[in-house]
């Protein structure tokens, strides 16, 4: 099976690779397109580096727009000449949905993994999403109902990464692998995978960690650097004796932690699925924030809170993200044992998202390819 794939961020790369790995158990795959380390491990030679593509927000995208359009056009041209059996796009709807629309018009089946967050904002996009795709693989159980009334086929597949995450693992082994000193209270800091995110969040994460160290002397911070291009931005300065950076290994860092400070996104979901008390933080360009907020349809921006339907974990967003708010949210989570009520909710969420067999996604892809090629 020839698969053209588009996964322009690390989270989409990981999710797409989980689905395509399962597909490869039934078909010999030839992969072309864009992806990161997980898809490259399956044999993809990416047409572009993810560091050139991971951009979020309106004003943040503008300087990169010509390059992004050029890369997307290269993918569309490859679809015309190569004629893959299917295009599989992963998350990143602003990049992938226009590509999907172009490729679908060529008569090539299009499957998209991860519904755009229409539950949170811009629900008016639903008809255009439905028109661009042949099948949508939804990660969360409430999402298929959003597309009722359209002709788009949807399948709830659970979260492919949830089954790979051990819930509430013992910290001793993973701390040994990461060479974390004994007797510490460990804070995992994940400031994101995009340069714009890290540039906005790391200075505040660093200042918050320094302030926490004043009240929790045994604090040790571990920061997984998502890609080598971000290492120059994540600089502990004179605090390297207790602020440790590692290349990647985000899942190990979360498992080693007593609590986590995480940029809003997939990492926040992975953090709670690991059973670690989590605080979510985010800042957008002020103009982007003013564009987004009036369209927000829920009281929360994070997936964990949306999935449980209440303010379960703190969200420190925009002007509410300060050094003082970081300390206030994290100090109690680092100062004692994990709240049993938090663990109970996190365990239920892990069970919900990890018990759907990945074969459901493979079945949906096969059925879509067969249906489109028959017609």
N, C-alpha and C positions, 0 to 999 in steps of 0.2 A: 504494500500500500504506500503510495506516494503522498506525503503529508507536507503541506506548506504551513508553517507555524509562525505565529506572531505573539511573542511574550516580551514586552518591553521593560518590565520591571522584575526585580528579584522575586517578589511574591508570586507574580504570574508565572515566572520561570519554574518555581518549585511546584506550584499547583499543576501547571501544564505537564511537567515531567512525570508527576505521579499518575496522571491519566494516560499519557502516552506510553509509559512503562507497562501499564496494565494492557493497553492495546497491543503492545509488542509481543505479548504472550500468545496472541492469536494470529498476528500478521507480521511478516517481515517488513519493517518500516524503512523507508528512505525519507529522511527529514531535510528540509531546506527552510530558510527563513531567518527569524531573529529569536534569540533566546540567550540565557545565561549559563552558568556552570552546570545546572541540573540537566538542562536539555542537551548541552554539549556532551555530557557524559553518556547520553543516548545516541550520540553520533552526529548531532547537528553541528555544522560549521556556520556560526552566526554571521549574517551579512553586516551587522553593525554592533558596536559595543553598547551594552546597556547603560554605561555611564554617559553616553551621548543622548539617551532617550528618556531617562528618569527625571521628568520635569512635571511640576504640578502647579496649578493656579493660572490665572489669566495673564497677569503682567509678567510672571516668571517665564511663561512659554514664549512670549513675543520675540525676545532676542534669538531664540532657537528655532523659530517657526520655519524659516526656509530649509534648514537642515532636516527637520522632522518631515516636512512635506516631500523632500527629495528621497528620503529613506522609504517613506510609505509608497511613493511612486515606483521605486525599485521593486518593492514586493508585488505591487499590482502587475508590473511588466513581467515579472517572473511567473506569476500565475498564468498570464496569457501565453507565454512561450512553453512553459513546462507542463501545463495542464495537470495539476495534481488531482488526486482522487478526492481530496478534501482540504479545505482551509480550516485550521483550528486556531482561534484567537483566544488569548487568555487575559482577562481583566483589561485595564487601560482603555476604557471605552472611547475616549475622545480621539485616540489614535486608531483604534481597531475597528470601530463601527463604520467609518467611511471606507476603510479598506474592505471590510466585509461586504458592503453595498456594491462596490465595484466588482469584486470577485464573484459574488452571487449572480450578477448580471451576465457573467460569462457562462453561466450554467454549471458552475462548480459548487458543490455543497459547502455550506459554511456552518460550523459549530462554534459557539462562543462559550467559554468557561467563565463563570462568575458573573452574575447579573449586575449591571450597573446599580448603584445605590438609589434606585427610584423610590424606595421606601423612605429615604431621608430627604431628598429634594429633587426638583425637576421631574415630577411624575408625568408631565406632559410629553416627555421623551418616549413613553412606552410605545405608541404607534410606530415611530421611526425605528426604534430598536427592533420591533417585530418585523418590520419590512426589510431590515438589513440582514436577517439571519434565517437559517433553516431550522436550527435547533439551539436552545439555550439550556446549558447545564447549570443548575442553581445549587449553590453551596448551602443554603439555609432553608429550613422547612417552610417559612412563611412566604417565600418569594414566588413560587409558581402561581399562586392565587392572584398576584398583581397583574399577570398577563392574560387572565381570563377575559374573554371577549375579543381577543386578537386571534389570528390564525397561527401564531407561533407555537411550535411544539416545545414544551419545557419538561425537564426531568430533574427532580431533586436527587442529588448524588451524595449529600453529606459533604463534609470538608475533607478533601483527600489527605490533608496534612494531619488531621486530628488523630487518625489511627496510627500515625508514626510517632506521636507524642506520648510519652509515658506520663501518666497522671501522678503527681506528688511523689517524684522519685526521691530516693535517699540522696542527701547532698554530699556525703563523704567521698564517694568514688569520683564524682565529677569535679569536686573541688581539688582532689588530688591530681586529676588530669590537667586542670587549669593552673596548678601550682599556687592556689590561694592559701595564704598563711592560716594556721590553726587559730581558733579562738576568736574569729572575726564575725561581725555582723555584715553580711554581704548585700550590697545594692547593685543590681544590674541596671545599667543605663543604656538605652537603645535610642539614639537621637535620629534614627531614620536611615534610609538608603539613598536619598536624593541629596545632591549638594545643597540645594536651596533649603531643604529641611534641616540638614546638619548645621549650616551656617546660621540659621535662625535659632535653633534649639540648643546646640552644644554650649555656647557661652552661659546660658541660663542653667543648664544641667550642671555645668562645672561649678558655677557660683552656689547653686543649691547644695551640691555635694560638700563643698567647703564649709558651708554653714551647718550642715548636718554633722560634719566631723567634730565641730565644736561641742555639740550636745551628745554625740555618740562616739567617744574616742576610739572604740574598737571597730569603727566603720572601715570597710574595704570595698572599693568600687571596681567593678569590672565592666568594660565597654567593648562589645564586639564591633569591630570596624567592618562595615558591610562590604566594602570593596577597597582595593589599594588606592584608588583615586581620592578616597575620603580621608586617608591617614594624615595628610597635611592639615586638615581642618580640626581633627580631634587630637588636641595637644594638651596633655595633663600639666605641662609646665613643670614647676618645682614640686609637684605633688605625686611624682611617679612612684614613690615608695608605697602609696596606698591607693592610687588610681591606676589600674592596670588595663592596658588595651591588648586585645587579641585580634588576630585576623579571622573574621567570620566566627564560626562556632556559636552562633546566637542561641541555638537550642541548648547547648551545654551551659552557657552563661545563665540563661533563665533557670535551668535546673539547679544551678549552684546557689541561687539567690535566696535571701530571706524576703526580699521585696524588690519590686521593679518599677523604674521610671521609664516610660515607653512612649515614643511618638505614636500618635493615633494611626491605626492601620492594621495590617495583618499581624504584626508583632504583638499588638495588644491582645489579640485573640489567642495567639500561641502562649502568651504569658499566663493567662488565666486557665488555659487548657492544661498547663503544667502544674496548676494549683498554687501559683505564687501570687500573693497580694500585689496588686498593680495600681499604679497611678498613671493616668493618660495625660499627655501634654501635647499642645500643638499651637503653632502660630503661623498664620498666613500673611502674605503681603496685605497691608490695610485695605487697599482697593479691592483685592480679591475677596477679602472677608466681608466687605460691605456688599459685594455682589451676591455672595452665597447666603448670608444670614437671613435676608427676607424670604428666601425660597425654602428654608429648612422646615421640614414637616414633622419633625420629632423633637422632643426636648433634649436628645442626646446625639452626639456625633459618632460615638464609638460603637462598634459591633457588639462587644460584650453587654453593654447596657441595653442595646436594642434587642438582643436575643433574649434577655431575661425580662424585658419590659419595665424596667425601673432603673433609678439611679443606684446602681450596685457598686460601681467603682468610681473614684473621683475623676472628673474631667477638668483639667486646668487649661483653659482655652483663651487665647489672645491676651487681653489685658489681665485676665485672672491667673495667668502664668507668671509668677514672680518668685523670687528667692524665698520670701516668707511663706507663700502658699505651698511651695515644694516641701519645706521643712514641716509645716503644719500637717500635710497629708502623709508624709512618709515616716516621721518620727514614731508615731504609735505602731506603725506596721513593721518597724525595724527593732522595736524595743521589747517585744515579747513574742510568745508563740502565735502561730497563725490562727485567726478567728475560725472556730469550727463551723459557724454559719457560712462564712465565705467558702470554705472547703466543700461543704455540702452542695452549694449552688454550682461551684466550679465542676465538681464531679458529675452532676447531672448534665451540665452543658457538654462535658467531654463525652459522656455516654450517648447523648443525642446526636452529636456530629460525627462520631467515630464508628457507629454500628451499621451504617449503610454500606453495603458491599460495593467496591469500586467497579465490579462487573456491570453495575447499572449504567455507569458512564460509557463503558465499552459497548454495551448493547445499543445505547442511544446513538453513538457515532456510527456503528454498522448499519442500523436501520435508516439513518439519515442518508448515508452514502447510497445505500441500495434504493431508497425511495426516489431521490433526486435523479439518479442515473436511469431509473426506469421511466421517468417522465421527461 
